[in-house]
Amino acid sequence: MVKDVIVIGGGLAGTEAAWQLAERNHKIQLFEMRPKRTTGAHVSNRLGELVCSNSLGSKLYDRATGLLQNELRMLGSLLIASAEKTAVPAGGALAVDRELFAEEITTKINNHPNITVIREEVTEINIDQPTIIATGPLTSPALSEKIANLSGQEYLYFYDAISPIVVADTINMDVAFQANRYDRGENEEGDYINCPMDKAQYEAFVNALKQAETIELRDFEREDPNFFEGCIPIEQLAKRGDSTLAFGPMRPVGLTNPHTGERPYAVVQLRRDNLAGSLYNIVGFQTNIRWGQQKAILQLIPGLEDAEFIRMGQMHRNTFVNAPTLLHPTMQFRTAPNLYFGGQITGVEGYVGNVATGLVAAINLSRKLNGLSEWVLPIDTMLGALCHYVTHSEPKHFQPMKANFGIIPPLAEKVKDKRKRKELYATRALESMANSIKSLGDELIEPKHIPIPDKVI
């Protein structure tokens, strides 16, 4: 049965949703407001552009994001396939060349016969028209107002930050060194560039962060600036205590400096940002320090004293709906049956989670249009647990959530070994997903079980 569907937003969730619906023979109008209206965070007009990190998280089988990636492979995700096609070396992580990744998605979407891409801002919502809203953290003010009016309550929001990017050949490798933590990864030389610090260098760096002047927030960002725990700017972490960074993004565990043969007091890691290896982003270094000061402070990092930065860190507003009040675990809006939400606007955090909820919304909207029952995923899968969490949390204290084993129901028997416990979680989740797919009866999804290999998927 062919039904026209509107998908609003050309990011990760929107493109995944549009593709899944189009593959199920629905005609799609995919609205993306860029380039007519920019966001302040995007740098191109491509669909599926990654604006923060270029990493989709760990692909290790015993990590939450690795499990979620496996589940999305079972469901035939376009974006996971695109990520694998444009991947760059990143140890145990699935990281991509962000330009090639966005170009791959843009080409796929533009060439699909059932998808029409419309470069216009959507400012109205027709609740009688089958629609998926996947406008992400930078939803335009006009559409935000319409969603707020429809929900009968104000938007919630937090703040997200973008890490700086460095030109690789300006890094001083006489000081820095290549290595993965605990020598993990397929590249013997190591996929990460590590900038080691001794105690004095670390303390000077932390003091500089504490004294730095930050960029003034824009008018719509000034009210109650709450920082999401998963993406706090480094200057905020520094103010929490002198050792906070050393136990956070600058922890030195699993690394030995080959120049000295010793473990550094602290370390700054850089991850490849493109396939050519010409650009590296600073891992976990989101910041909102003024750009002039920011460069000077970052050049205090050993190995980056003469580094060229092609992008400085910045912070931007990130909006999401109160999902426990507004959404079903199918991503359907509670008071408007033809309206679904997907991606970060649902309160799901992380690239892979955004893709996943867009996929769930698409499958359920397609089933609704074809007179089939809704698909609620088992909560012992990572995707099912994530959808359940964001739609069943305490509404008054709801905060965004990323994939993690803490939201999955416990095993029947206690397992003390942490690695073994996560392995069992993953095995159970993939078997449960395979069974759920079989019961779904979707001809586009092969009900396969993905075996867990020794190290990475």
C-alpha positions in Angstrom: 0.0 0.0 0.0 1.5 3.4 -1.0 1.0 6.2 1.4 2.5 9.7 1.3 4.6 10.5 4.3 6.3 13.7 5.5 9.7 13.5 7.2 11.0 16.7 8.7 14.7 16.9 9.2 17.6 15.7 7.0 19.9 14.6 9.8 20.7 11.0 11.1 17.2 10.1 12.3 15.4 11.8 9.4 17.4 10.2 6.6 17.2 6.8 8.2 13.4 7.2 8.6 12.9 8.4 5.1 15.0 5.5 3.7 13.1 2.8 5.7 9.7 4.2 4.7 10.7 4.5 1.0 12.0 1.0 1.0 8.6 -0.1 2.2 7.0 1.6 -0.9 5.8 4.8 0.8 6.2 8.1 -1.1 8.3 10.5 1.1 8.6 14.2 1.2 11.8 14.8 3.1 12.1 18.4 4.3 15.5 19.9 5.2 15.7 23.7 5.9 19.4 24.0 5.0 20.7 25.9 3.1 17.8 28.4 3.2 18.1 28.5 7.0 21.3 27.6 8.7 21.8 26.2 12.2 25.1 27.7 13.3 26.6 24.2 13.8 26.4 22.7 10.3 29.1 23.5 7.8 27.6 22.0 4.7 24.2 21.4 3.0 24.7 17.6 3.0 22.2 15.3 4.6 23.3 13.2 7.6 26.1 15.7 8.5 27.8 15.0 11.8 28.3 18.2 13.7 30.2 17.0 16.8 32.4 14.0 16.9 33.0 11.8 13.9 32.7 8.7 16.0 29.6 6.5 16.3 31.0 5.0 19.5 32.6 1.7 20.4 32.1 -1.2 18.1 33.4 -3.7 20.7 30.9 -6.4 21.2 30.7 -5.9 24.9 30.0 -2.2 24.7 26.5 -0.7 24.7 27.0 1.2 21.4 28.6 -1.9 19.8 25.5 -3.9 20.7 23.2 -1.2 19.4 25.1 -1.1 16.1 24.7 -4.8 15.8 20.9 -4.6 16.4 20.7 -1.9 13.7 22.6 -4.1 11.3 20.0 -6.8 11.9 17.3 -4.2 11.1 18.9 -3.2 7.8 20.0 0.3 8.8 21.2 2.5 5.9 23.3 4.8 8.1 25.2 2.0 9.8 26.0 0.5 6.4 27.1 4.0 5.3 29.3 4.4 8.3 31.1 1.1 7.7 31.6 2.1 4.1 33.2 5.4 5.0 35.0 4.3 8.2 38.4 5.5 9.3 40.8 3.7 11.6 39.8 4.3 15.3 40.8 1.3 17.3 37.7 -0.2 18.8 35.4 2.6 17.7 33.3 3.1 14.5 34.5 6.5 13.3 33.9 7.9 9.8 35.2 10.4 7.4 32.4 12.9 8.0 32.4 14.3 4.5 32.3 11.0 2.8 29.7 9.7 5.2 27.4 12.7 4.6 28.0 12.5 0.8 27.1 8.8 0.8 23.8 9.4 2.6 22.9 12.4 0.5 23.5 10.4 -2.7 21.5 7.4 -1.5 18.5 9.6 -0.4 18.6 11.8 -3.6 18.6 8.8 -5.8 15.8 6.9 -4.2 12.7 6.9 -6.5 10.3 7.2 -3.6 12.0 10.2 -1.9 11.6 13.8 -2.8 14.0 16.1 -0.9 12.5 19.6 -0.3 14.8 22.3 0.9 12.4 24.4 2.9 11.7 25.1 6.5 8.6 23.6 8.0 6.7 25.9 10.2 3.3 24.1 10.5 2.3 20.6 11.6 -0.7 18.9 10.1 -1.6 16.1 12.6 -3.8 14.4 10.0 -0.8 13.9 7.6 1.4 11.0 8.4 4.6 12.7 9.7 7.9 12.0 11.4 9.6 14.9 13.1 13.3 14.4 13.3 14.6 17.9 13.4 17.2 17.2 16.1 18.8 19.4 18.7 18.7 22.5 16.5 15.0 22.6 15.7 14.0 26.0 14.3 12.2 28.4 16.7 9.1 28.4 14.5 8.7 24.7 14.5 9.7 24.4 18.2 6.8 26.8 19.0 4.4 24.6 17.0 5.5 21.4 18.8 5.3 23.2 22.2 1.7 24.4 21.3 0.8 20.9 20.2 2.2 19.3 23.4 0.7 21.9 25.7 4.0 22.4 27.5 7.3 24.1 27.1 10.3 22.6 25.5 13.1 21.2 27.6 16.7 21.8 26.6 20.3 21.3 27.4 23.6 22.4 25.8 25.9 20.5 23.6 29.5 21.3 22.7 31.7 20.7 19.7 35.4 19.6 19.9 38.2 21.3 18.0 39.8 19.8 14.9 43.6 19.8 14.3 45.6 19.5 11.1 47.6 16.3 11.5 50.9 17.3 10.1 51.1 20.2 12.5 51.2 17.9 15.5 54.7 17.5 17.0 55.3 13.7 17.0 58.6 14.1 18.7 56.4 14.8 21.8 53.2 13.1 20.9 52.9 9.3 20.1 50.5 6.9 18.4 48.9 4.2 20.5 45.5 2.7 21.6 44.7 2.1 25.2 45.9 -1.4 26.2 47.0 -1.8 22.6 43.5 -2.5 21.4 42.7 -2.1 17.7 43.9 -3.6 14.5 46.6 -1.0 13.8 49.8 -1.9 15.5 51.0 1.7 15.5 47.8 2.8 17.2 44.9 4.8 15.8 45.0 7.6 18.3 47.6 10.4 18.7 48.4 10.9 22.3 49.8 14.1 23.9 51.3 13.3 27.2 51.5 15.7 30.2 53.6 15.6 33.4 52.0 16.9 36.6 53.3 20.5 36.2 52.1 20.7 32.6 48.7 19.3 33.6 48.3 21.8 36.5 49.2 24.7 34.2 46.7 23.6 31.7 43.9 23.2 34.3 44.6 26.7 35.7 44.4 28.2 32.2 41.0 26.5 31.7 39.7 27.9 35.0 40.6 31.4 34.1 39.4 31.3 30.5 36.6 33.6 29.2 33.8 31.7 27.6 31.7 32.8 24.6 28.5 34.7 25.6 25.4 32.7 25.0 22.9 33.9 22.4 19.6 35.3 23.7 17.7 32.1 23.3 20.4 30.2 25.2 20.8 32.4 28.2 18.0 31.0 30.4 19.1 28.4 32.9 22.1 27.0 31.0 22.2 23.3 32.1 25.0 21.2 30.8 24.3 17.6 29.9 26.5 15.3 31.8 27.7 13.4 28.8 29.0 16.4 27.0 30.3 19.0 29.5 32.8 21.5 28.2 36.3 21.0 29.6 36.4 24.4 31.3 33.4 23.3 33.3 35.0 20.0 34.3 38.2 21.9 35.3 36.2 24.0 37.7 34.8 20.9 39.4 38.2 20.0 40.8 41.9 19.9 39.9 41.9 16.1 39.3 38.6 15.9 37.4 40.1 16.0 33.9 42.8 13.5 34.9 40.1 11.0 35.8 37.9 12.0 32.8 38.8 12.7 29.2 42.6 13.0 30.1 43.0 9.8 32.0 46.3 8.1 31.2 45.3 4.5 31.9 46.3 1.9 29.3 49.0 4.1 27.7 52.8 4.1 27.9 54.8 7.0 26.5 57.4 5.4 24.2 59.6 8.5 24.5 60.0 7.9 28.2 58.8 4.3 28.8 56.5 5.6 31.5 52.8 6.3 31.9 52.0 10.0 31.6 50.4 11.9 34.5 47.6 12.9 32.0 47.1 12.6 28.3 45.1 14.3 25.6 43.9 11.9 22.8 43.3 12.9 19.2 41.2 10.7 16.9 41.3 10.6 13.1 38.5 12.8 11.7 38.8 11.9 8.0 39.8 8.9 5.9 42.9 10.6 4.6 44.2 11.0 8.2 44.9 14.7 7.6 42.6 15.9 10.3 42.2 14.9 14.0 39.7 15.9 16.6 40.5 16.2 20.3 38.6 13.4 22.1 36.3 14.6 24.8 37.4 18.3 24.5 34.1 20.1 23.9 34.6 23.7 24.9 33.0 27.1 24.8 36.1 29.2 25.5 36.5 32.3 23.3 38.4 31.3 20.2 41.4 33.6 20.7 42.0 32.2 24.2 41.0 28.8 23.2 43.8 28.4 20.7 46.4 29.7 23.1 45.2 27.3 25.8 45.1 24.3 23.5 48.6 25.0 22.4 49.7 24.5 26.0 49.1 20.8 25.3 52.5 19.1 24.6 52.7 18.3 20.9 50.2 20.9 20.0 52.3 24.0 20.6 52.4 24.8 16.9 49.2 23.0 15.9 46.9 24.5 13.3 43.2 24.3 14.2 40.7 24.3 11.3 37.8 24.4 13.7 37.6 25.7 17.3 35.2 24.3 19.9 31.8 25.8 20.4 28.6 25.3 22.3 25.1 25.3 21.0 21.5 24.8 22.2 20.2 21.3 22.1 16.4 20.8 22.4 14.3 17.7 23.2 10.7 16.9 24.1 9.5 15.5 27.4 9.2 12.0 25.9 7.7 10.3 29.0 4.7 12.6 28.8 4.4 12.8 25.0 5.6 9.6 23.3 4.8 5.9 23.2 7.8 3.5 23.0 6.9 3.2 19.3 7.9 6.9 19.0 4.3 7.8 18.3 3.0 11.0 19.7 0.4 10.2 22.3 -2.3 12.6 21.3 -1.8 12.6 17.5 -1.7 9.0 16.1 -0.3 10.1 12.7 2.6 12.0 14.3 5.9 10.3 15.2 9.3 11.6 16.5 12.8 10.3 15.9 16.3 11.2 16.9 17.8 13.5 19.5 14.6 15.5 19.8 13.1 12.4 21.6 15.7 12.7 24.4 17.9 9.9 23.1 21.5 10.8 23.1 24.3 9.7 20.8 24.5 9.3 17.1 23.6 5.6 17.0 20.6 6.1 19.3 19.4 8.9 17.0 19.6 6.6 14.0 17.8 3.8 15.9 14.8 5.9 17.0 14.4 7.2 13.5 14.3 3.6 12.3 11.8 2.6 15.0 9.5 5.5 14.1 9.6 4.6 10.4 8.8 1.0 10.9 5.9 1.8 13.2 4.4 4.5 11.0 4.6 2.1 8.0 2.9 -0.6 10.0 0.2 1.8 11.1 -0.5 3.0 7.5 -0.8 -0.6 6.4 -3.2 -1.6 9.2 -0.7 -3.7 11.2 -0.1 -3.7 14.9 2.5 -1.5 16.5 6.0 -2.9 17.1 7.2 -2.5 20.7 10.8 -3.8 21.0 11.7 -6.2 23.8 13.3 -4.3 26.6 16.2 -6.8 26.9 17.4 -5.4 23.6 19.5 -2.3 23.7 17.2 -0.5 21.3 14.1 -1.6 23.1 15.6 -0.6 26.5 16.4 2.8 25.1 12.9 3.5 23.7 11.4 2.2 26.9 13.6 4.4 29.1 12.9 7.7 27.4 9.2 7.1 27.3 8.8 5.7 30.9 11.1 7.9 33.0 9.9 10.3 35.6 8.7 13.3 33.6 9.6 16.0 36.1 13.3 14.9 36.1 13.6 13.6 32.6 17.1 13.9 31.1 18.5 12.6 27.8 19.9 9.1 27.8 22.4 7.2 25.7 22.8 3.5 25.1 24.1 1.8 28.2 23.8 -1.6 30.0 22.3 0.1 33.1 18.9 0.5 31.3 18.6 -3.2 30.3 16.8 -5.6 32.7 19.3 -7.7 34.8 20.2 -11.3 34.0 18.4 -14.1 35.7 21.5 -15.0 37.6 24.1 -12.7 39.0 27.5 -12.7 37.1 30.3 -11.1 39.0 32.7 -10.8 36.0 31.9 -7.5 34.3 33.2 -8.5 30.9 31.3 -11.8 31.0 28.1 -10.1 32.2 28.2 -7.7 29.3 28.8 -10.5 26.9 25.7 -12.3 28.2 23.7 -9.1 27.9 24.7 -8.9 24.3 24.0 -12.5 23.5 20.6 -12.3 25.1 19.8 -9.0 23.3 20.7 -10.2 19.8 18.7 -13.4 20.3 15.7 -11.4 21.5 16.0 -9.0 18.6 16.2 -11.9 16.1 13.0 -13.4 17.6 11.3 -10.0 17.6 12.1 -9.6 13.9 10.7 -13.0 13.1 7.4 -12.0 14.8 7.4 -8.7 13.0 7.1 -10.4 9.6 8.7 -7.6 7.7 9.9 -8.8 4.4 12.7 -6.2 4.2 14.4 -7.4 7.4 16.2 -10.8 7.4 15.6 -12.4 10.8 19.3 -13.2 11.3 21.3 -13.6 14.4 24.7 -11.9 14.4 27.3 -14.0 16.2 29.6 -12.3 18.7 33.2 -12.6 17.6 36.2 -12.5 19.9 36.9 -8.8 20.0 35.1 -6.5 17.6 32.1 -6.7 15.3 
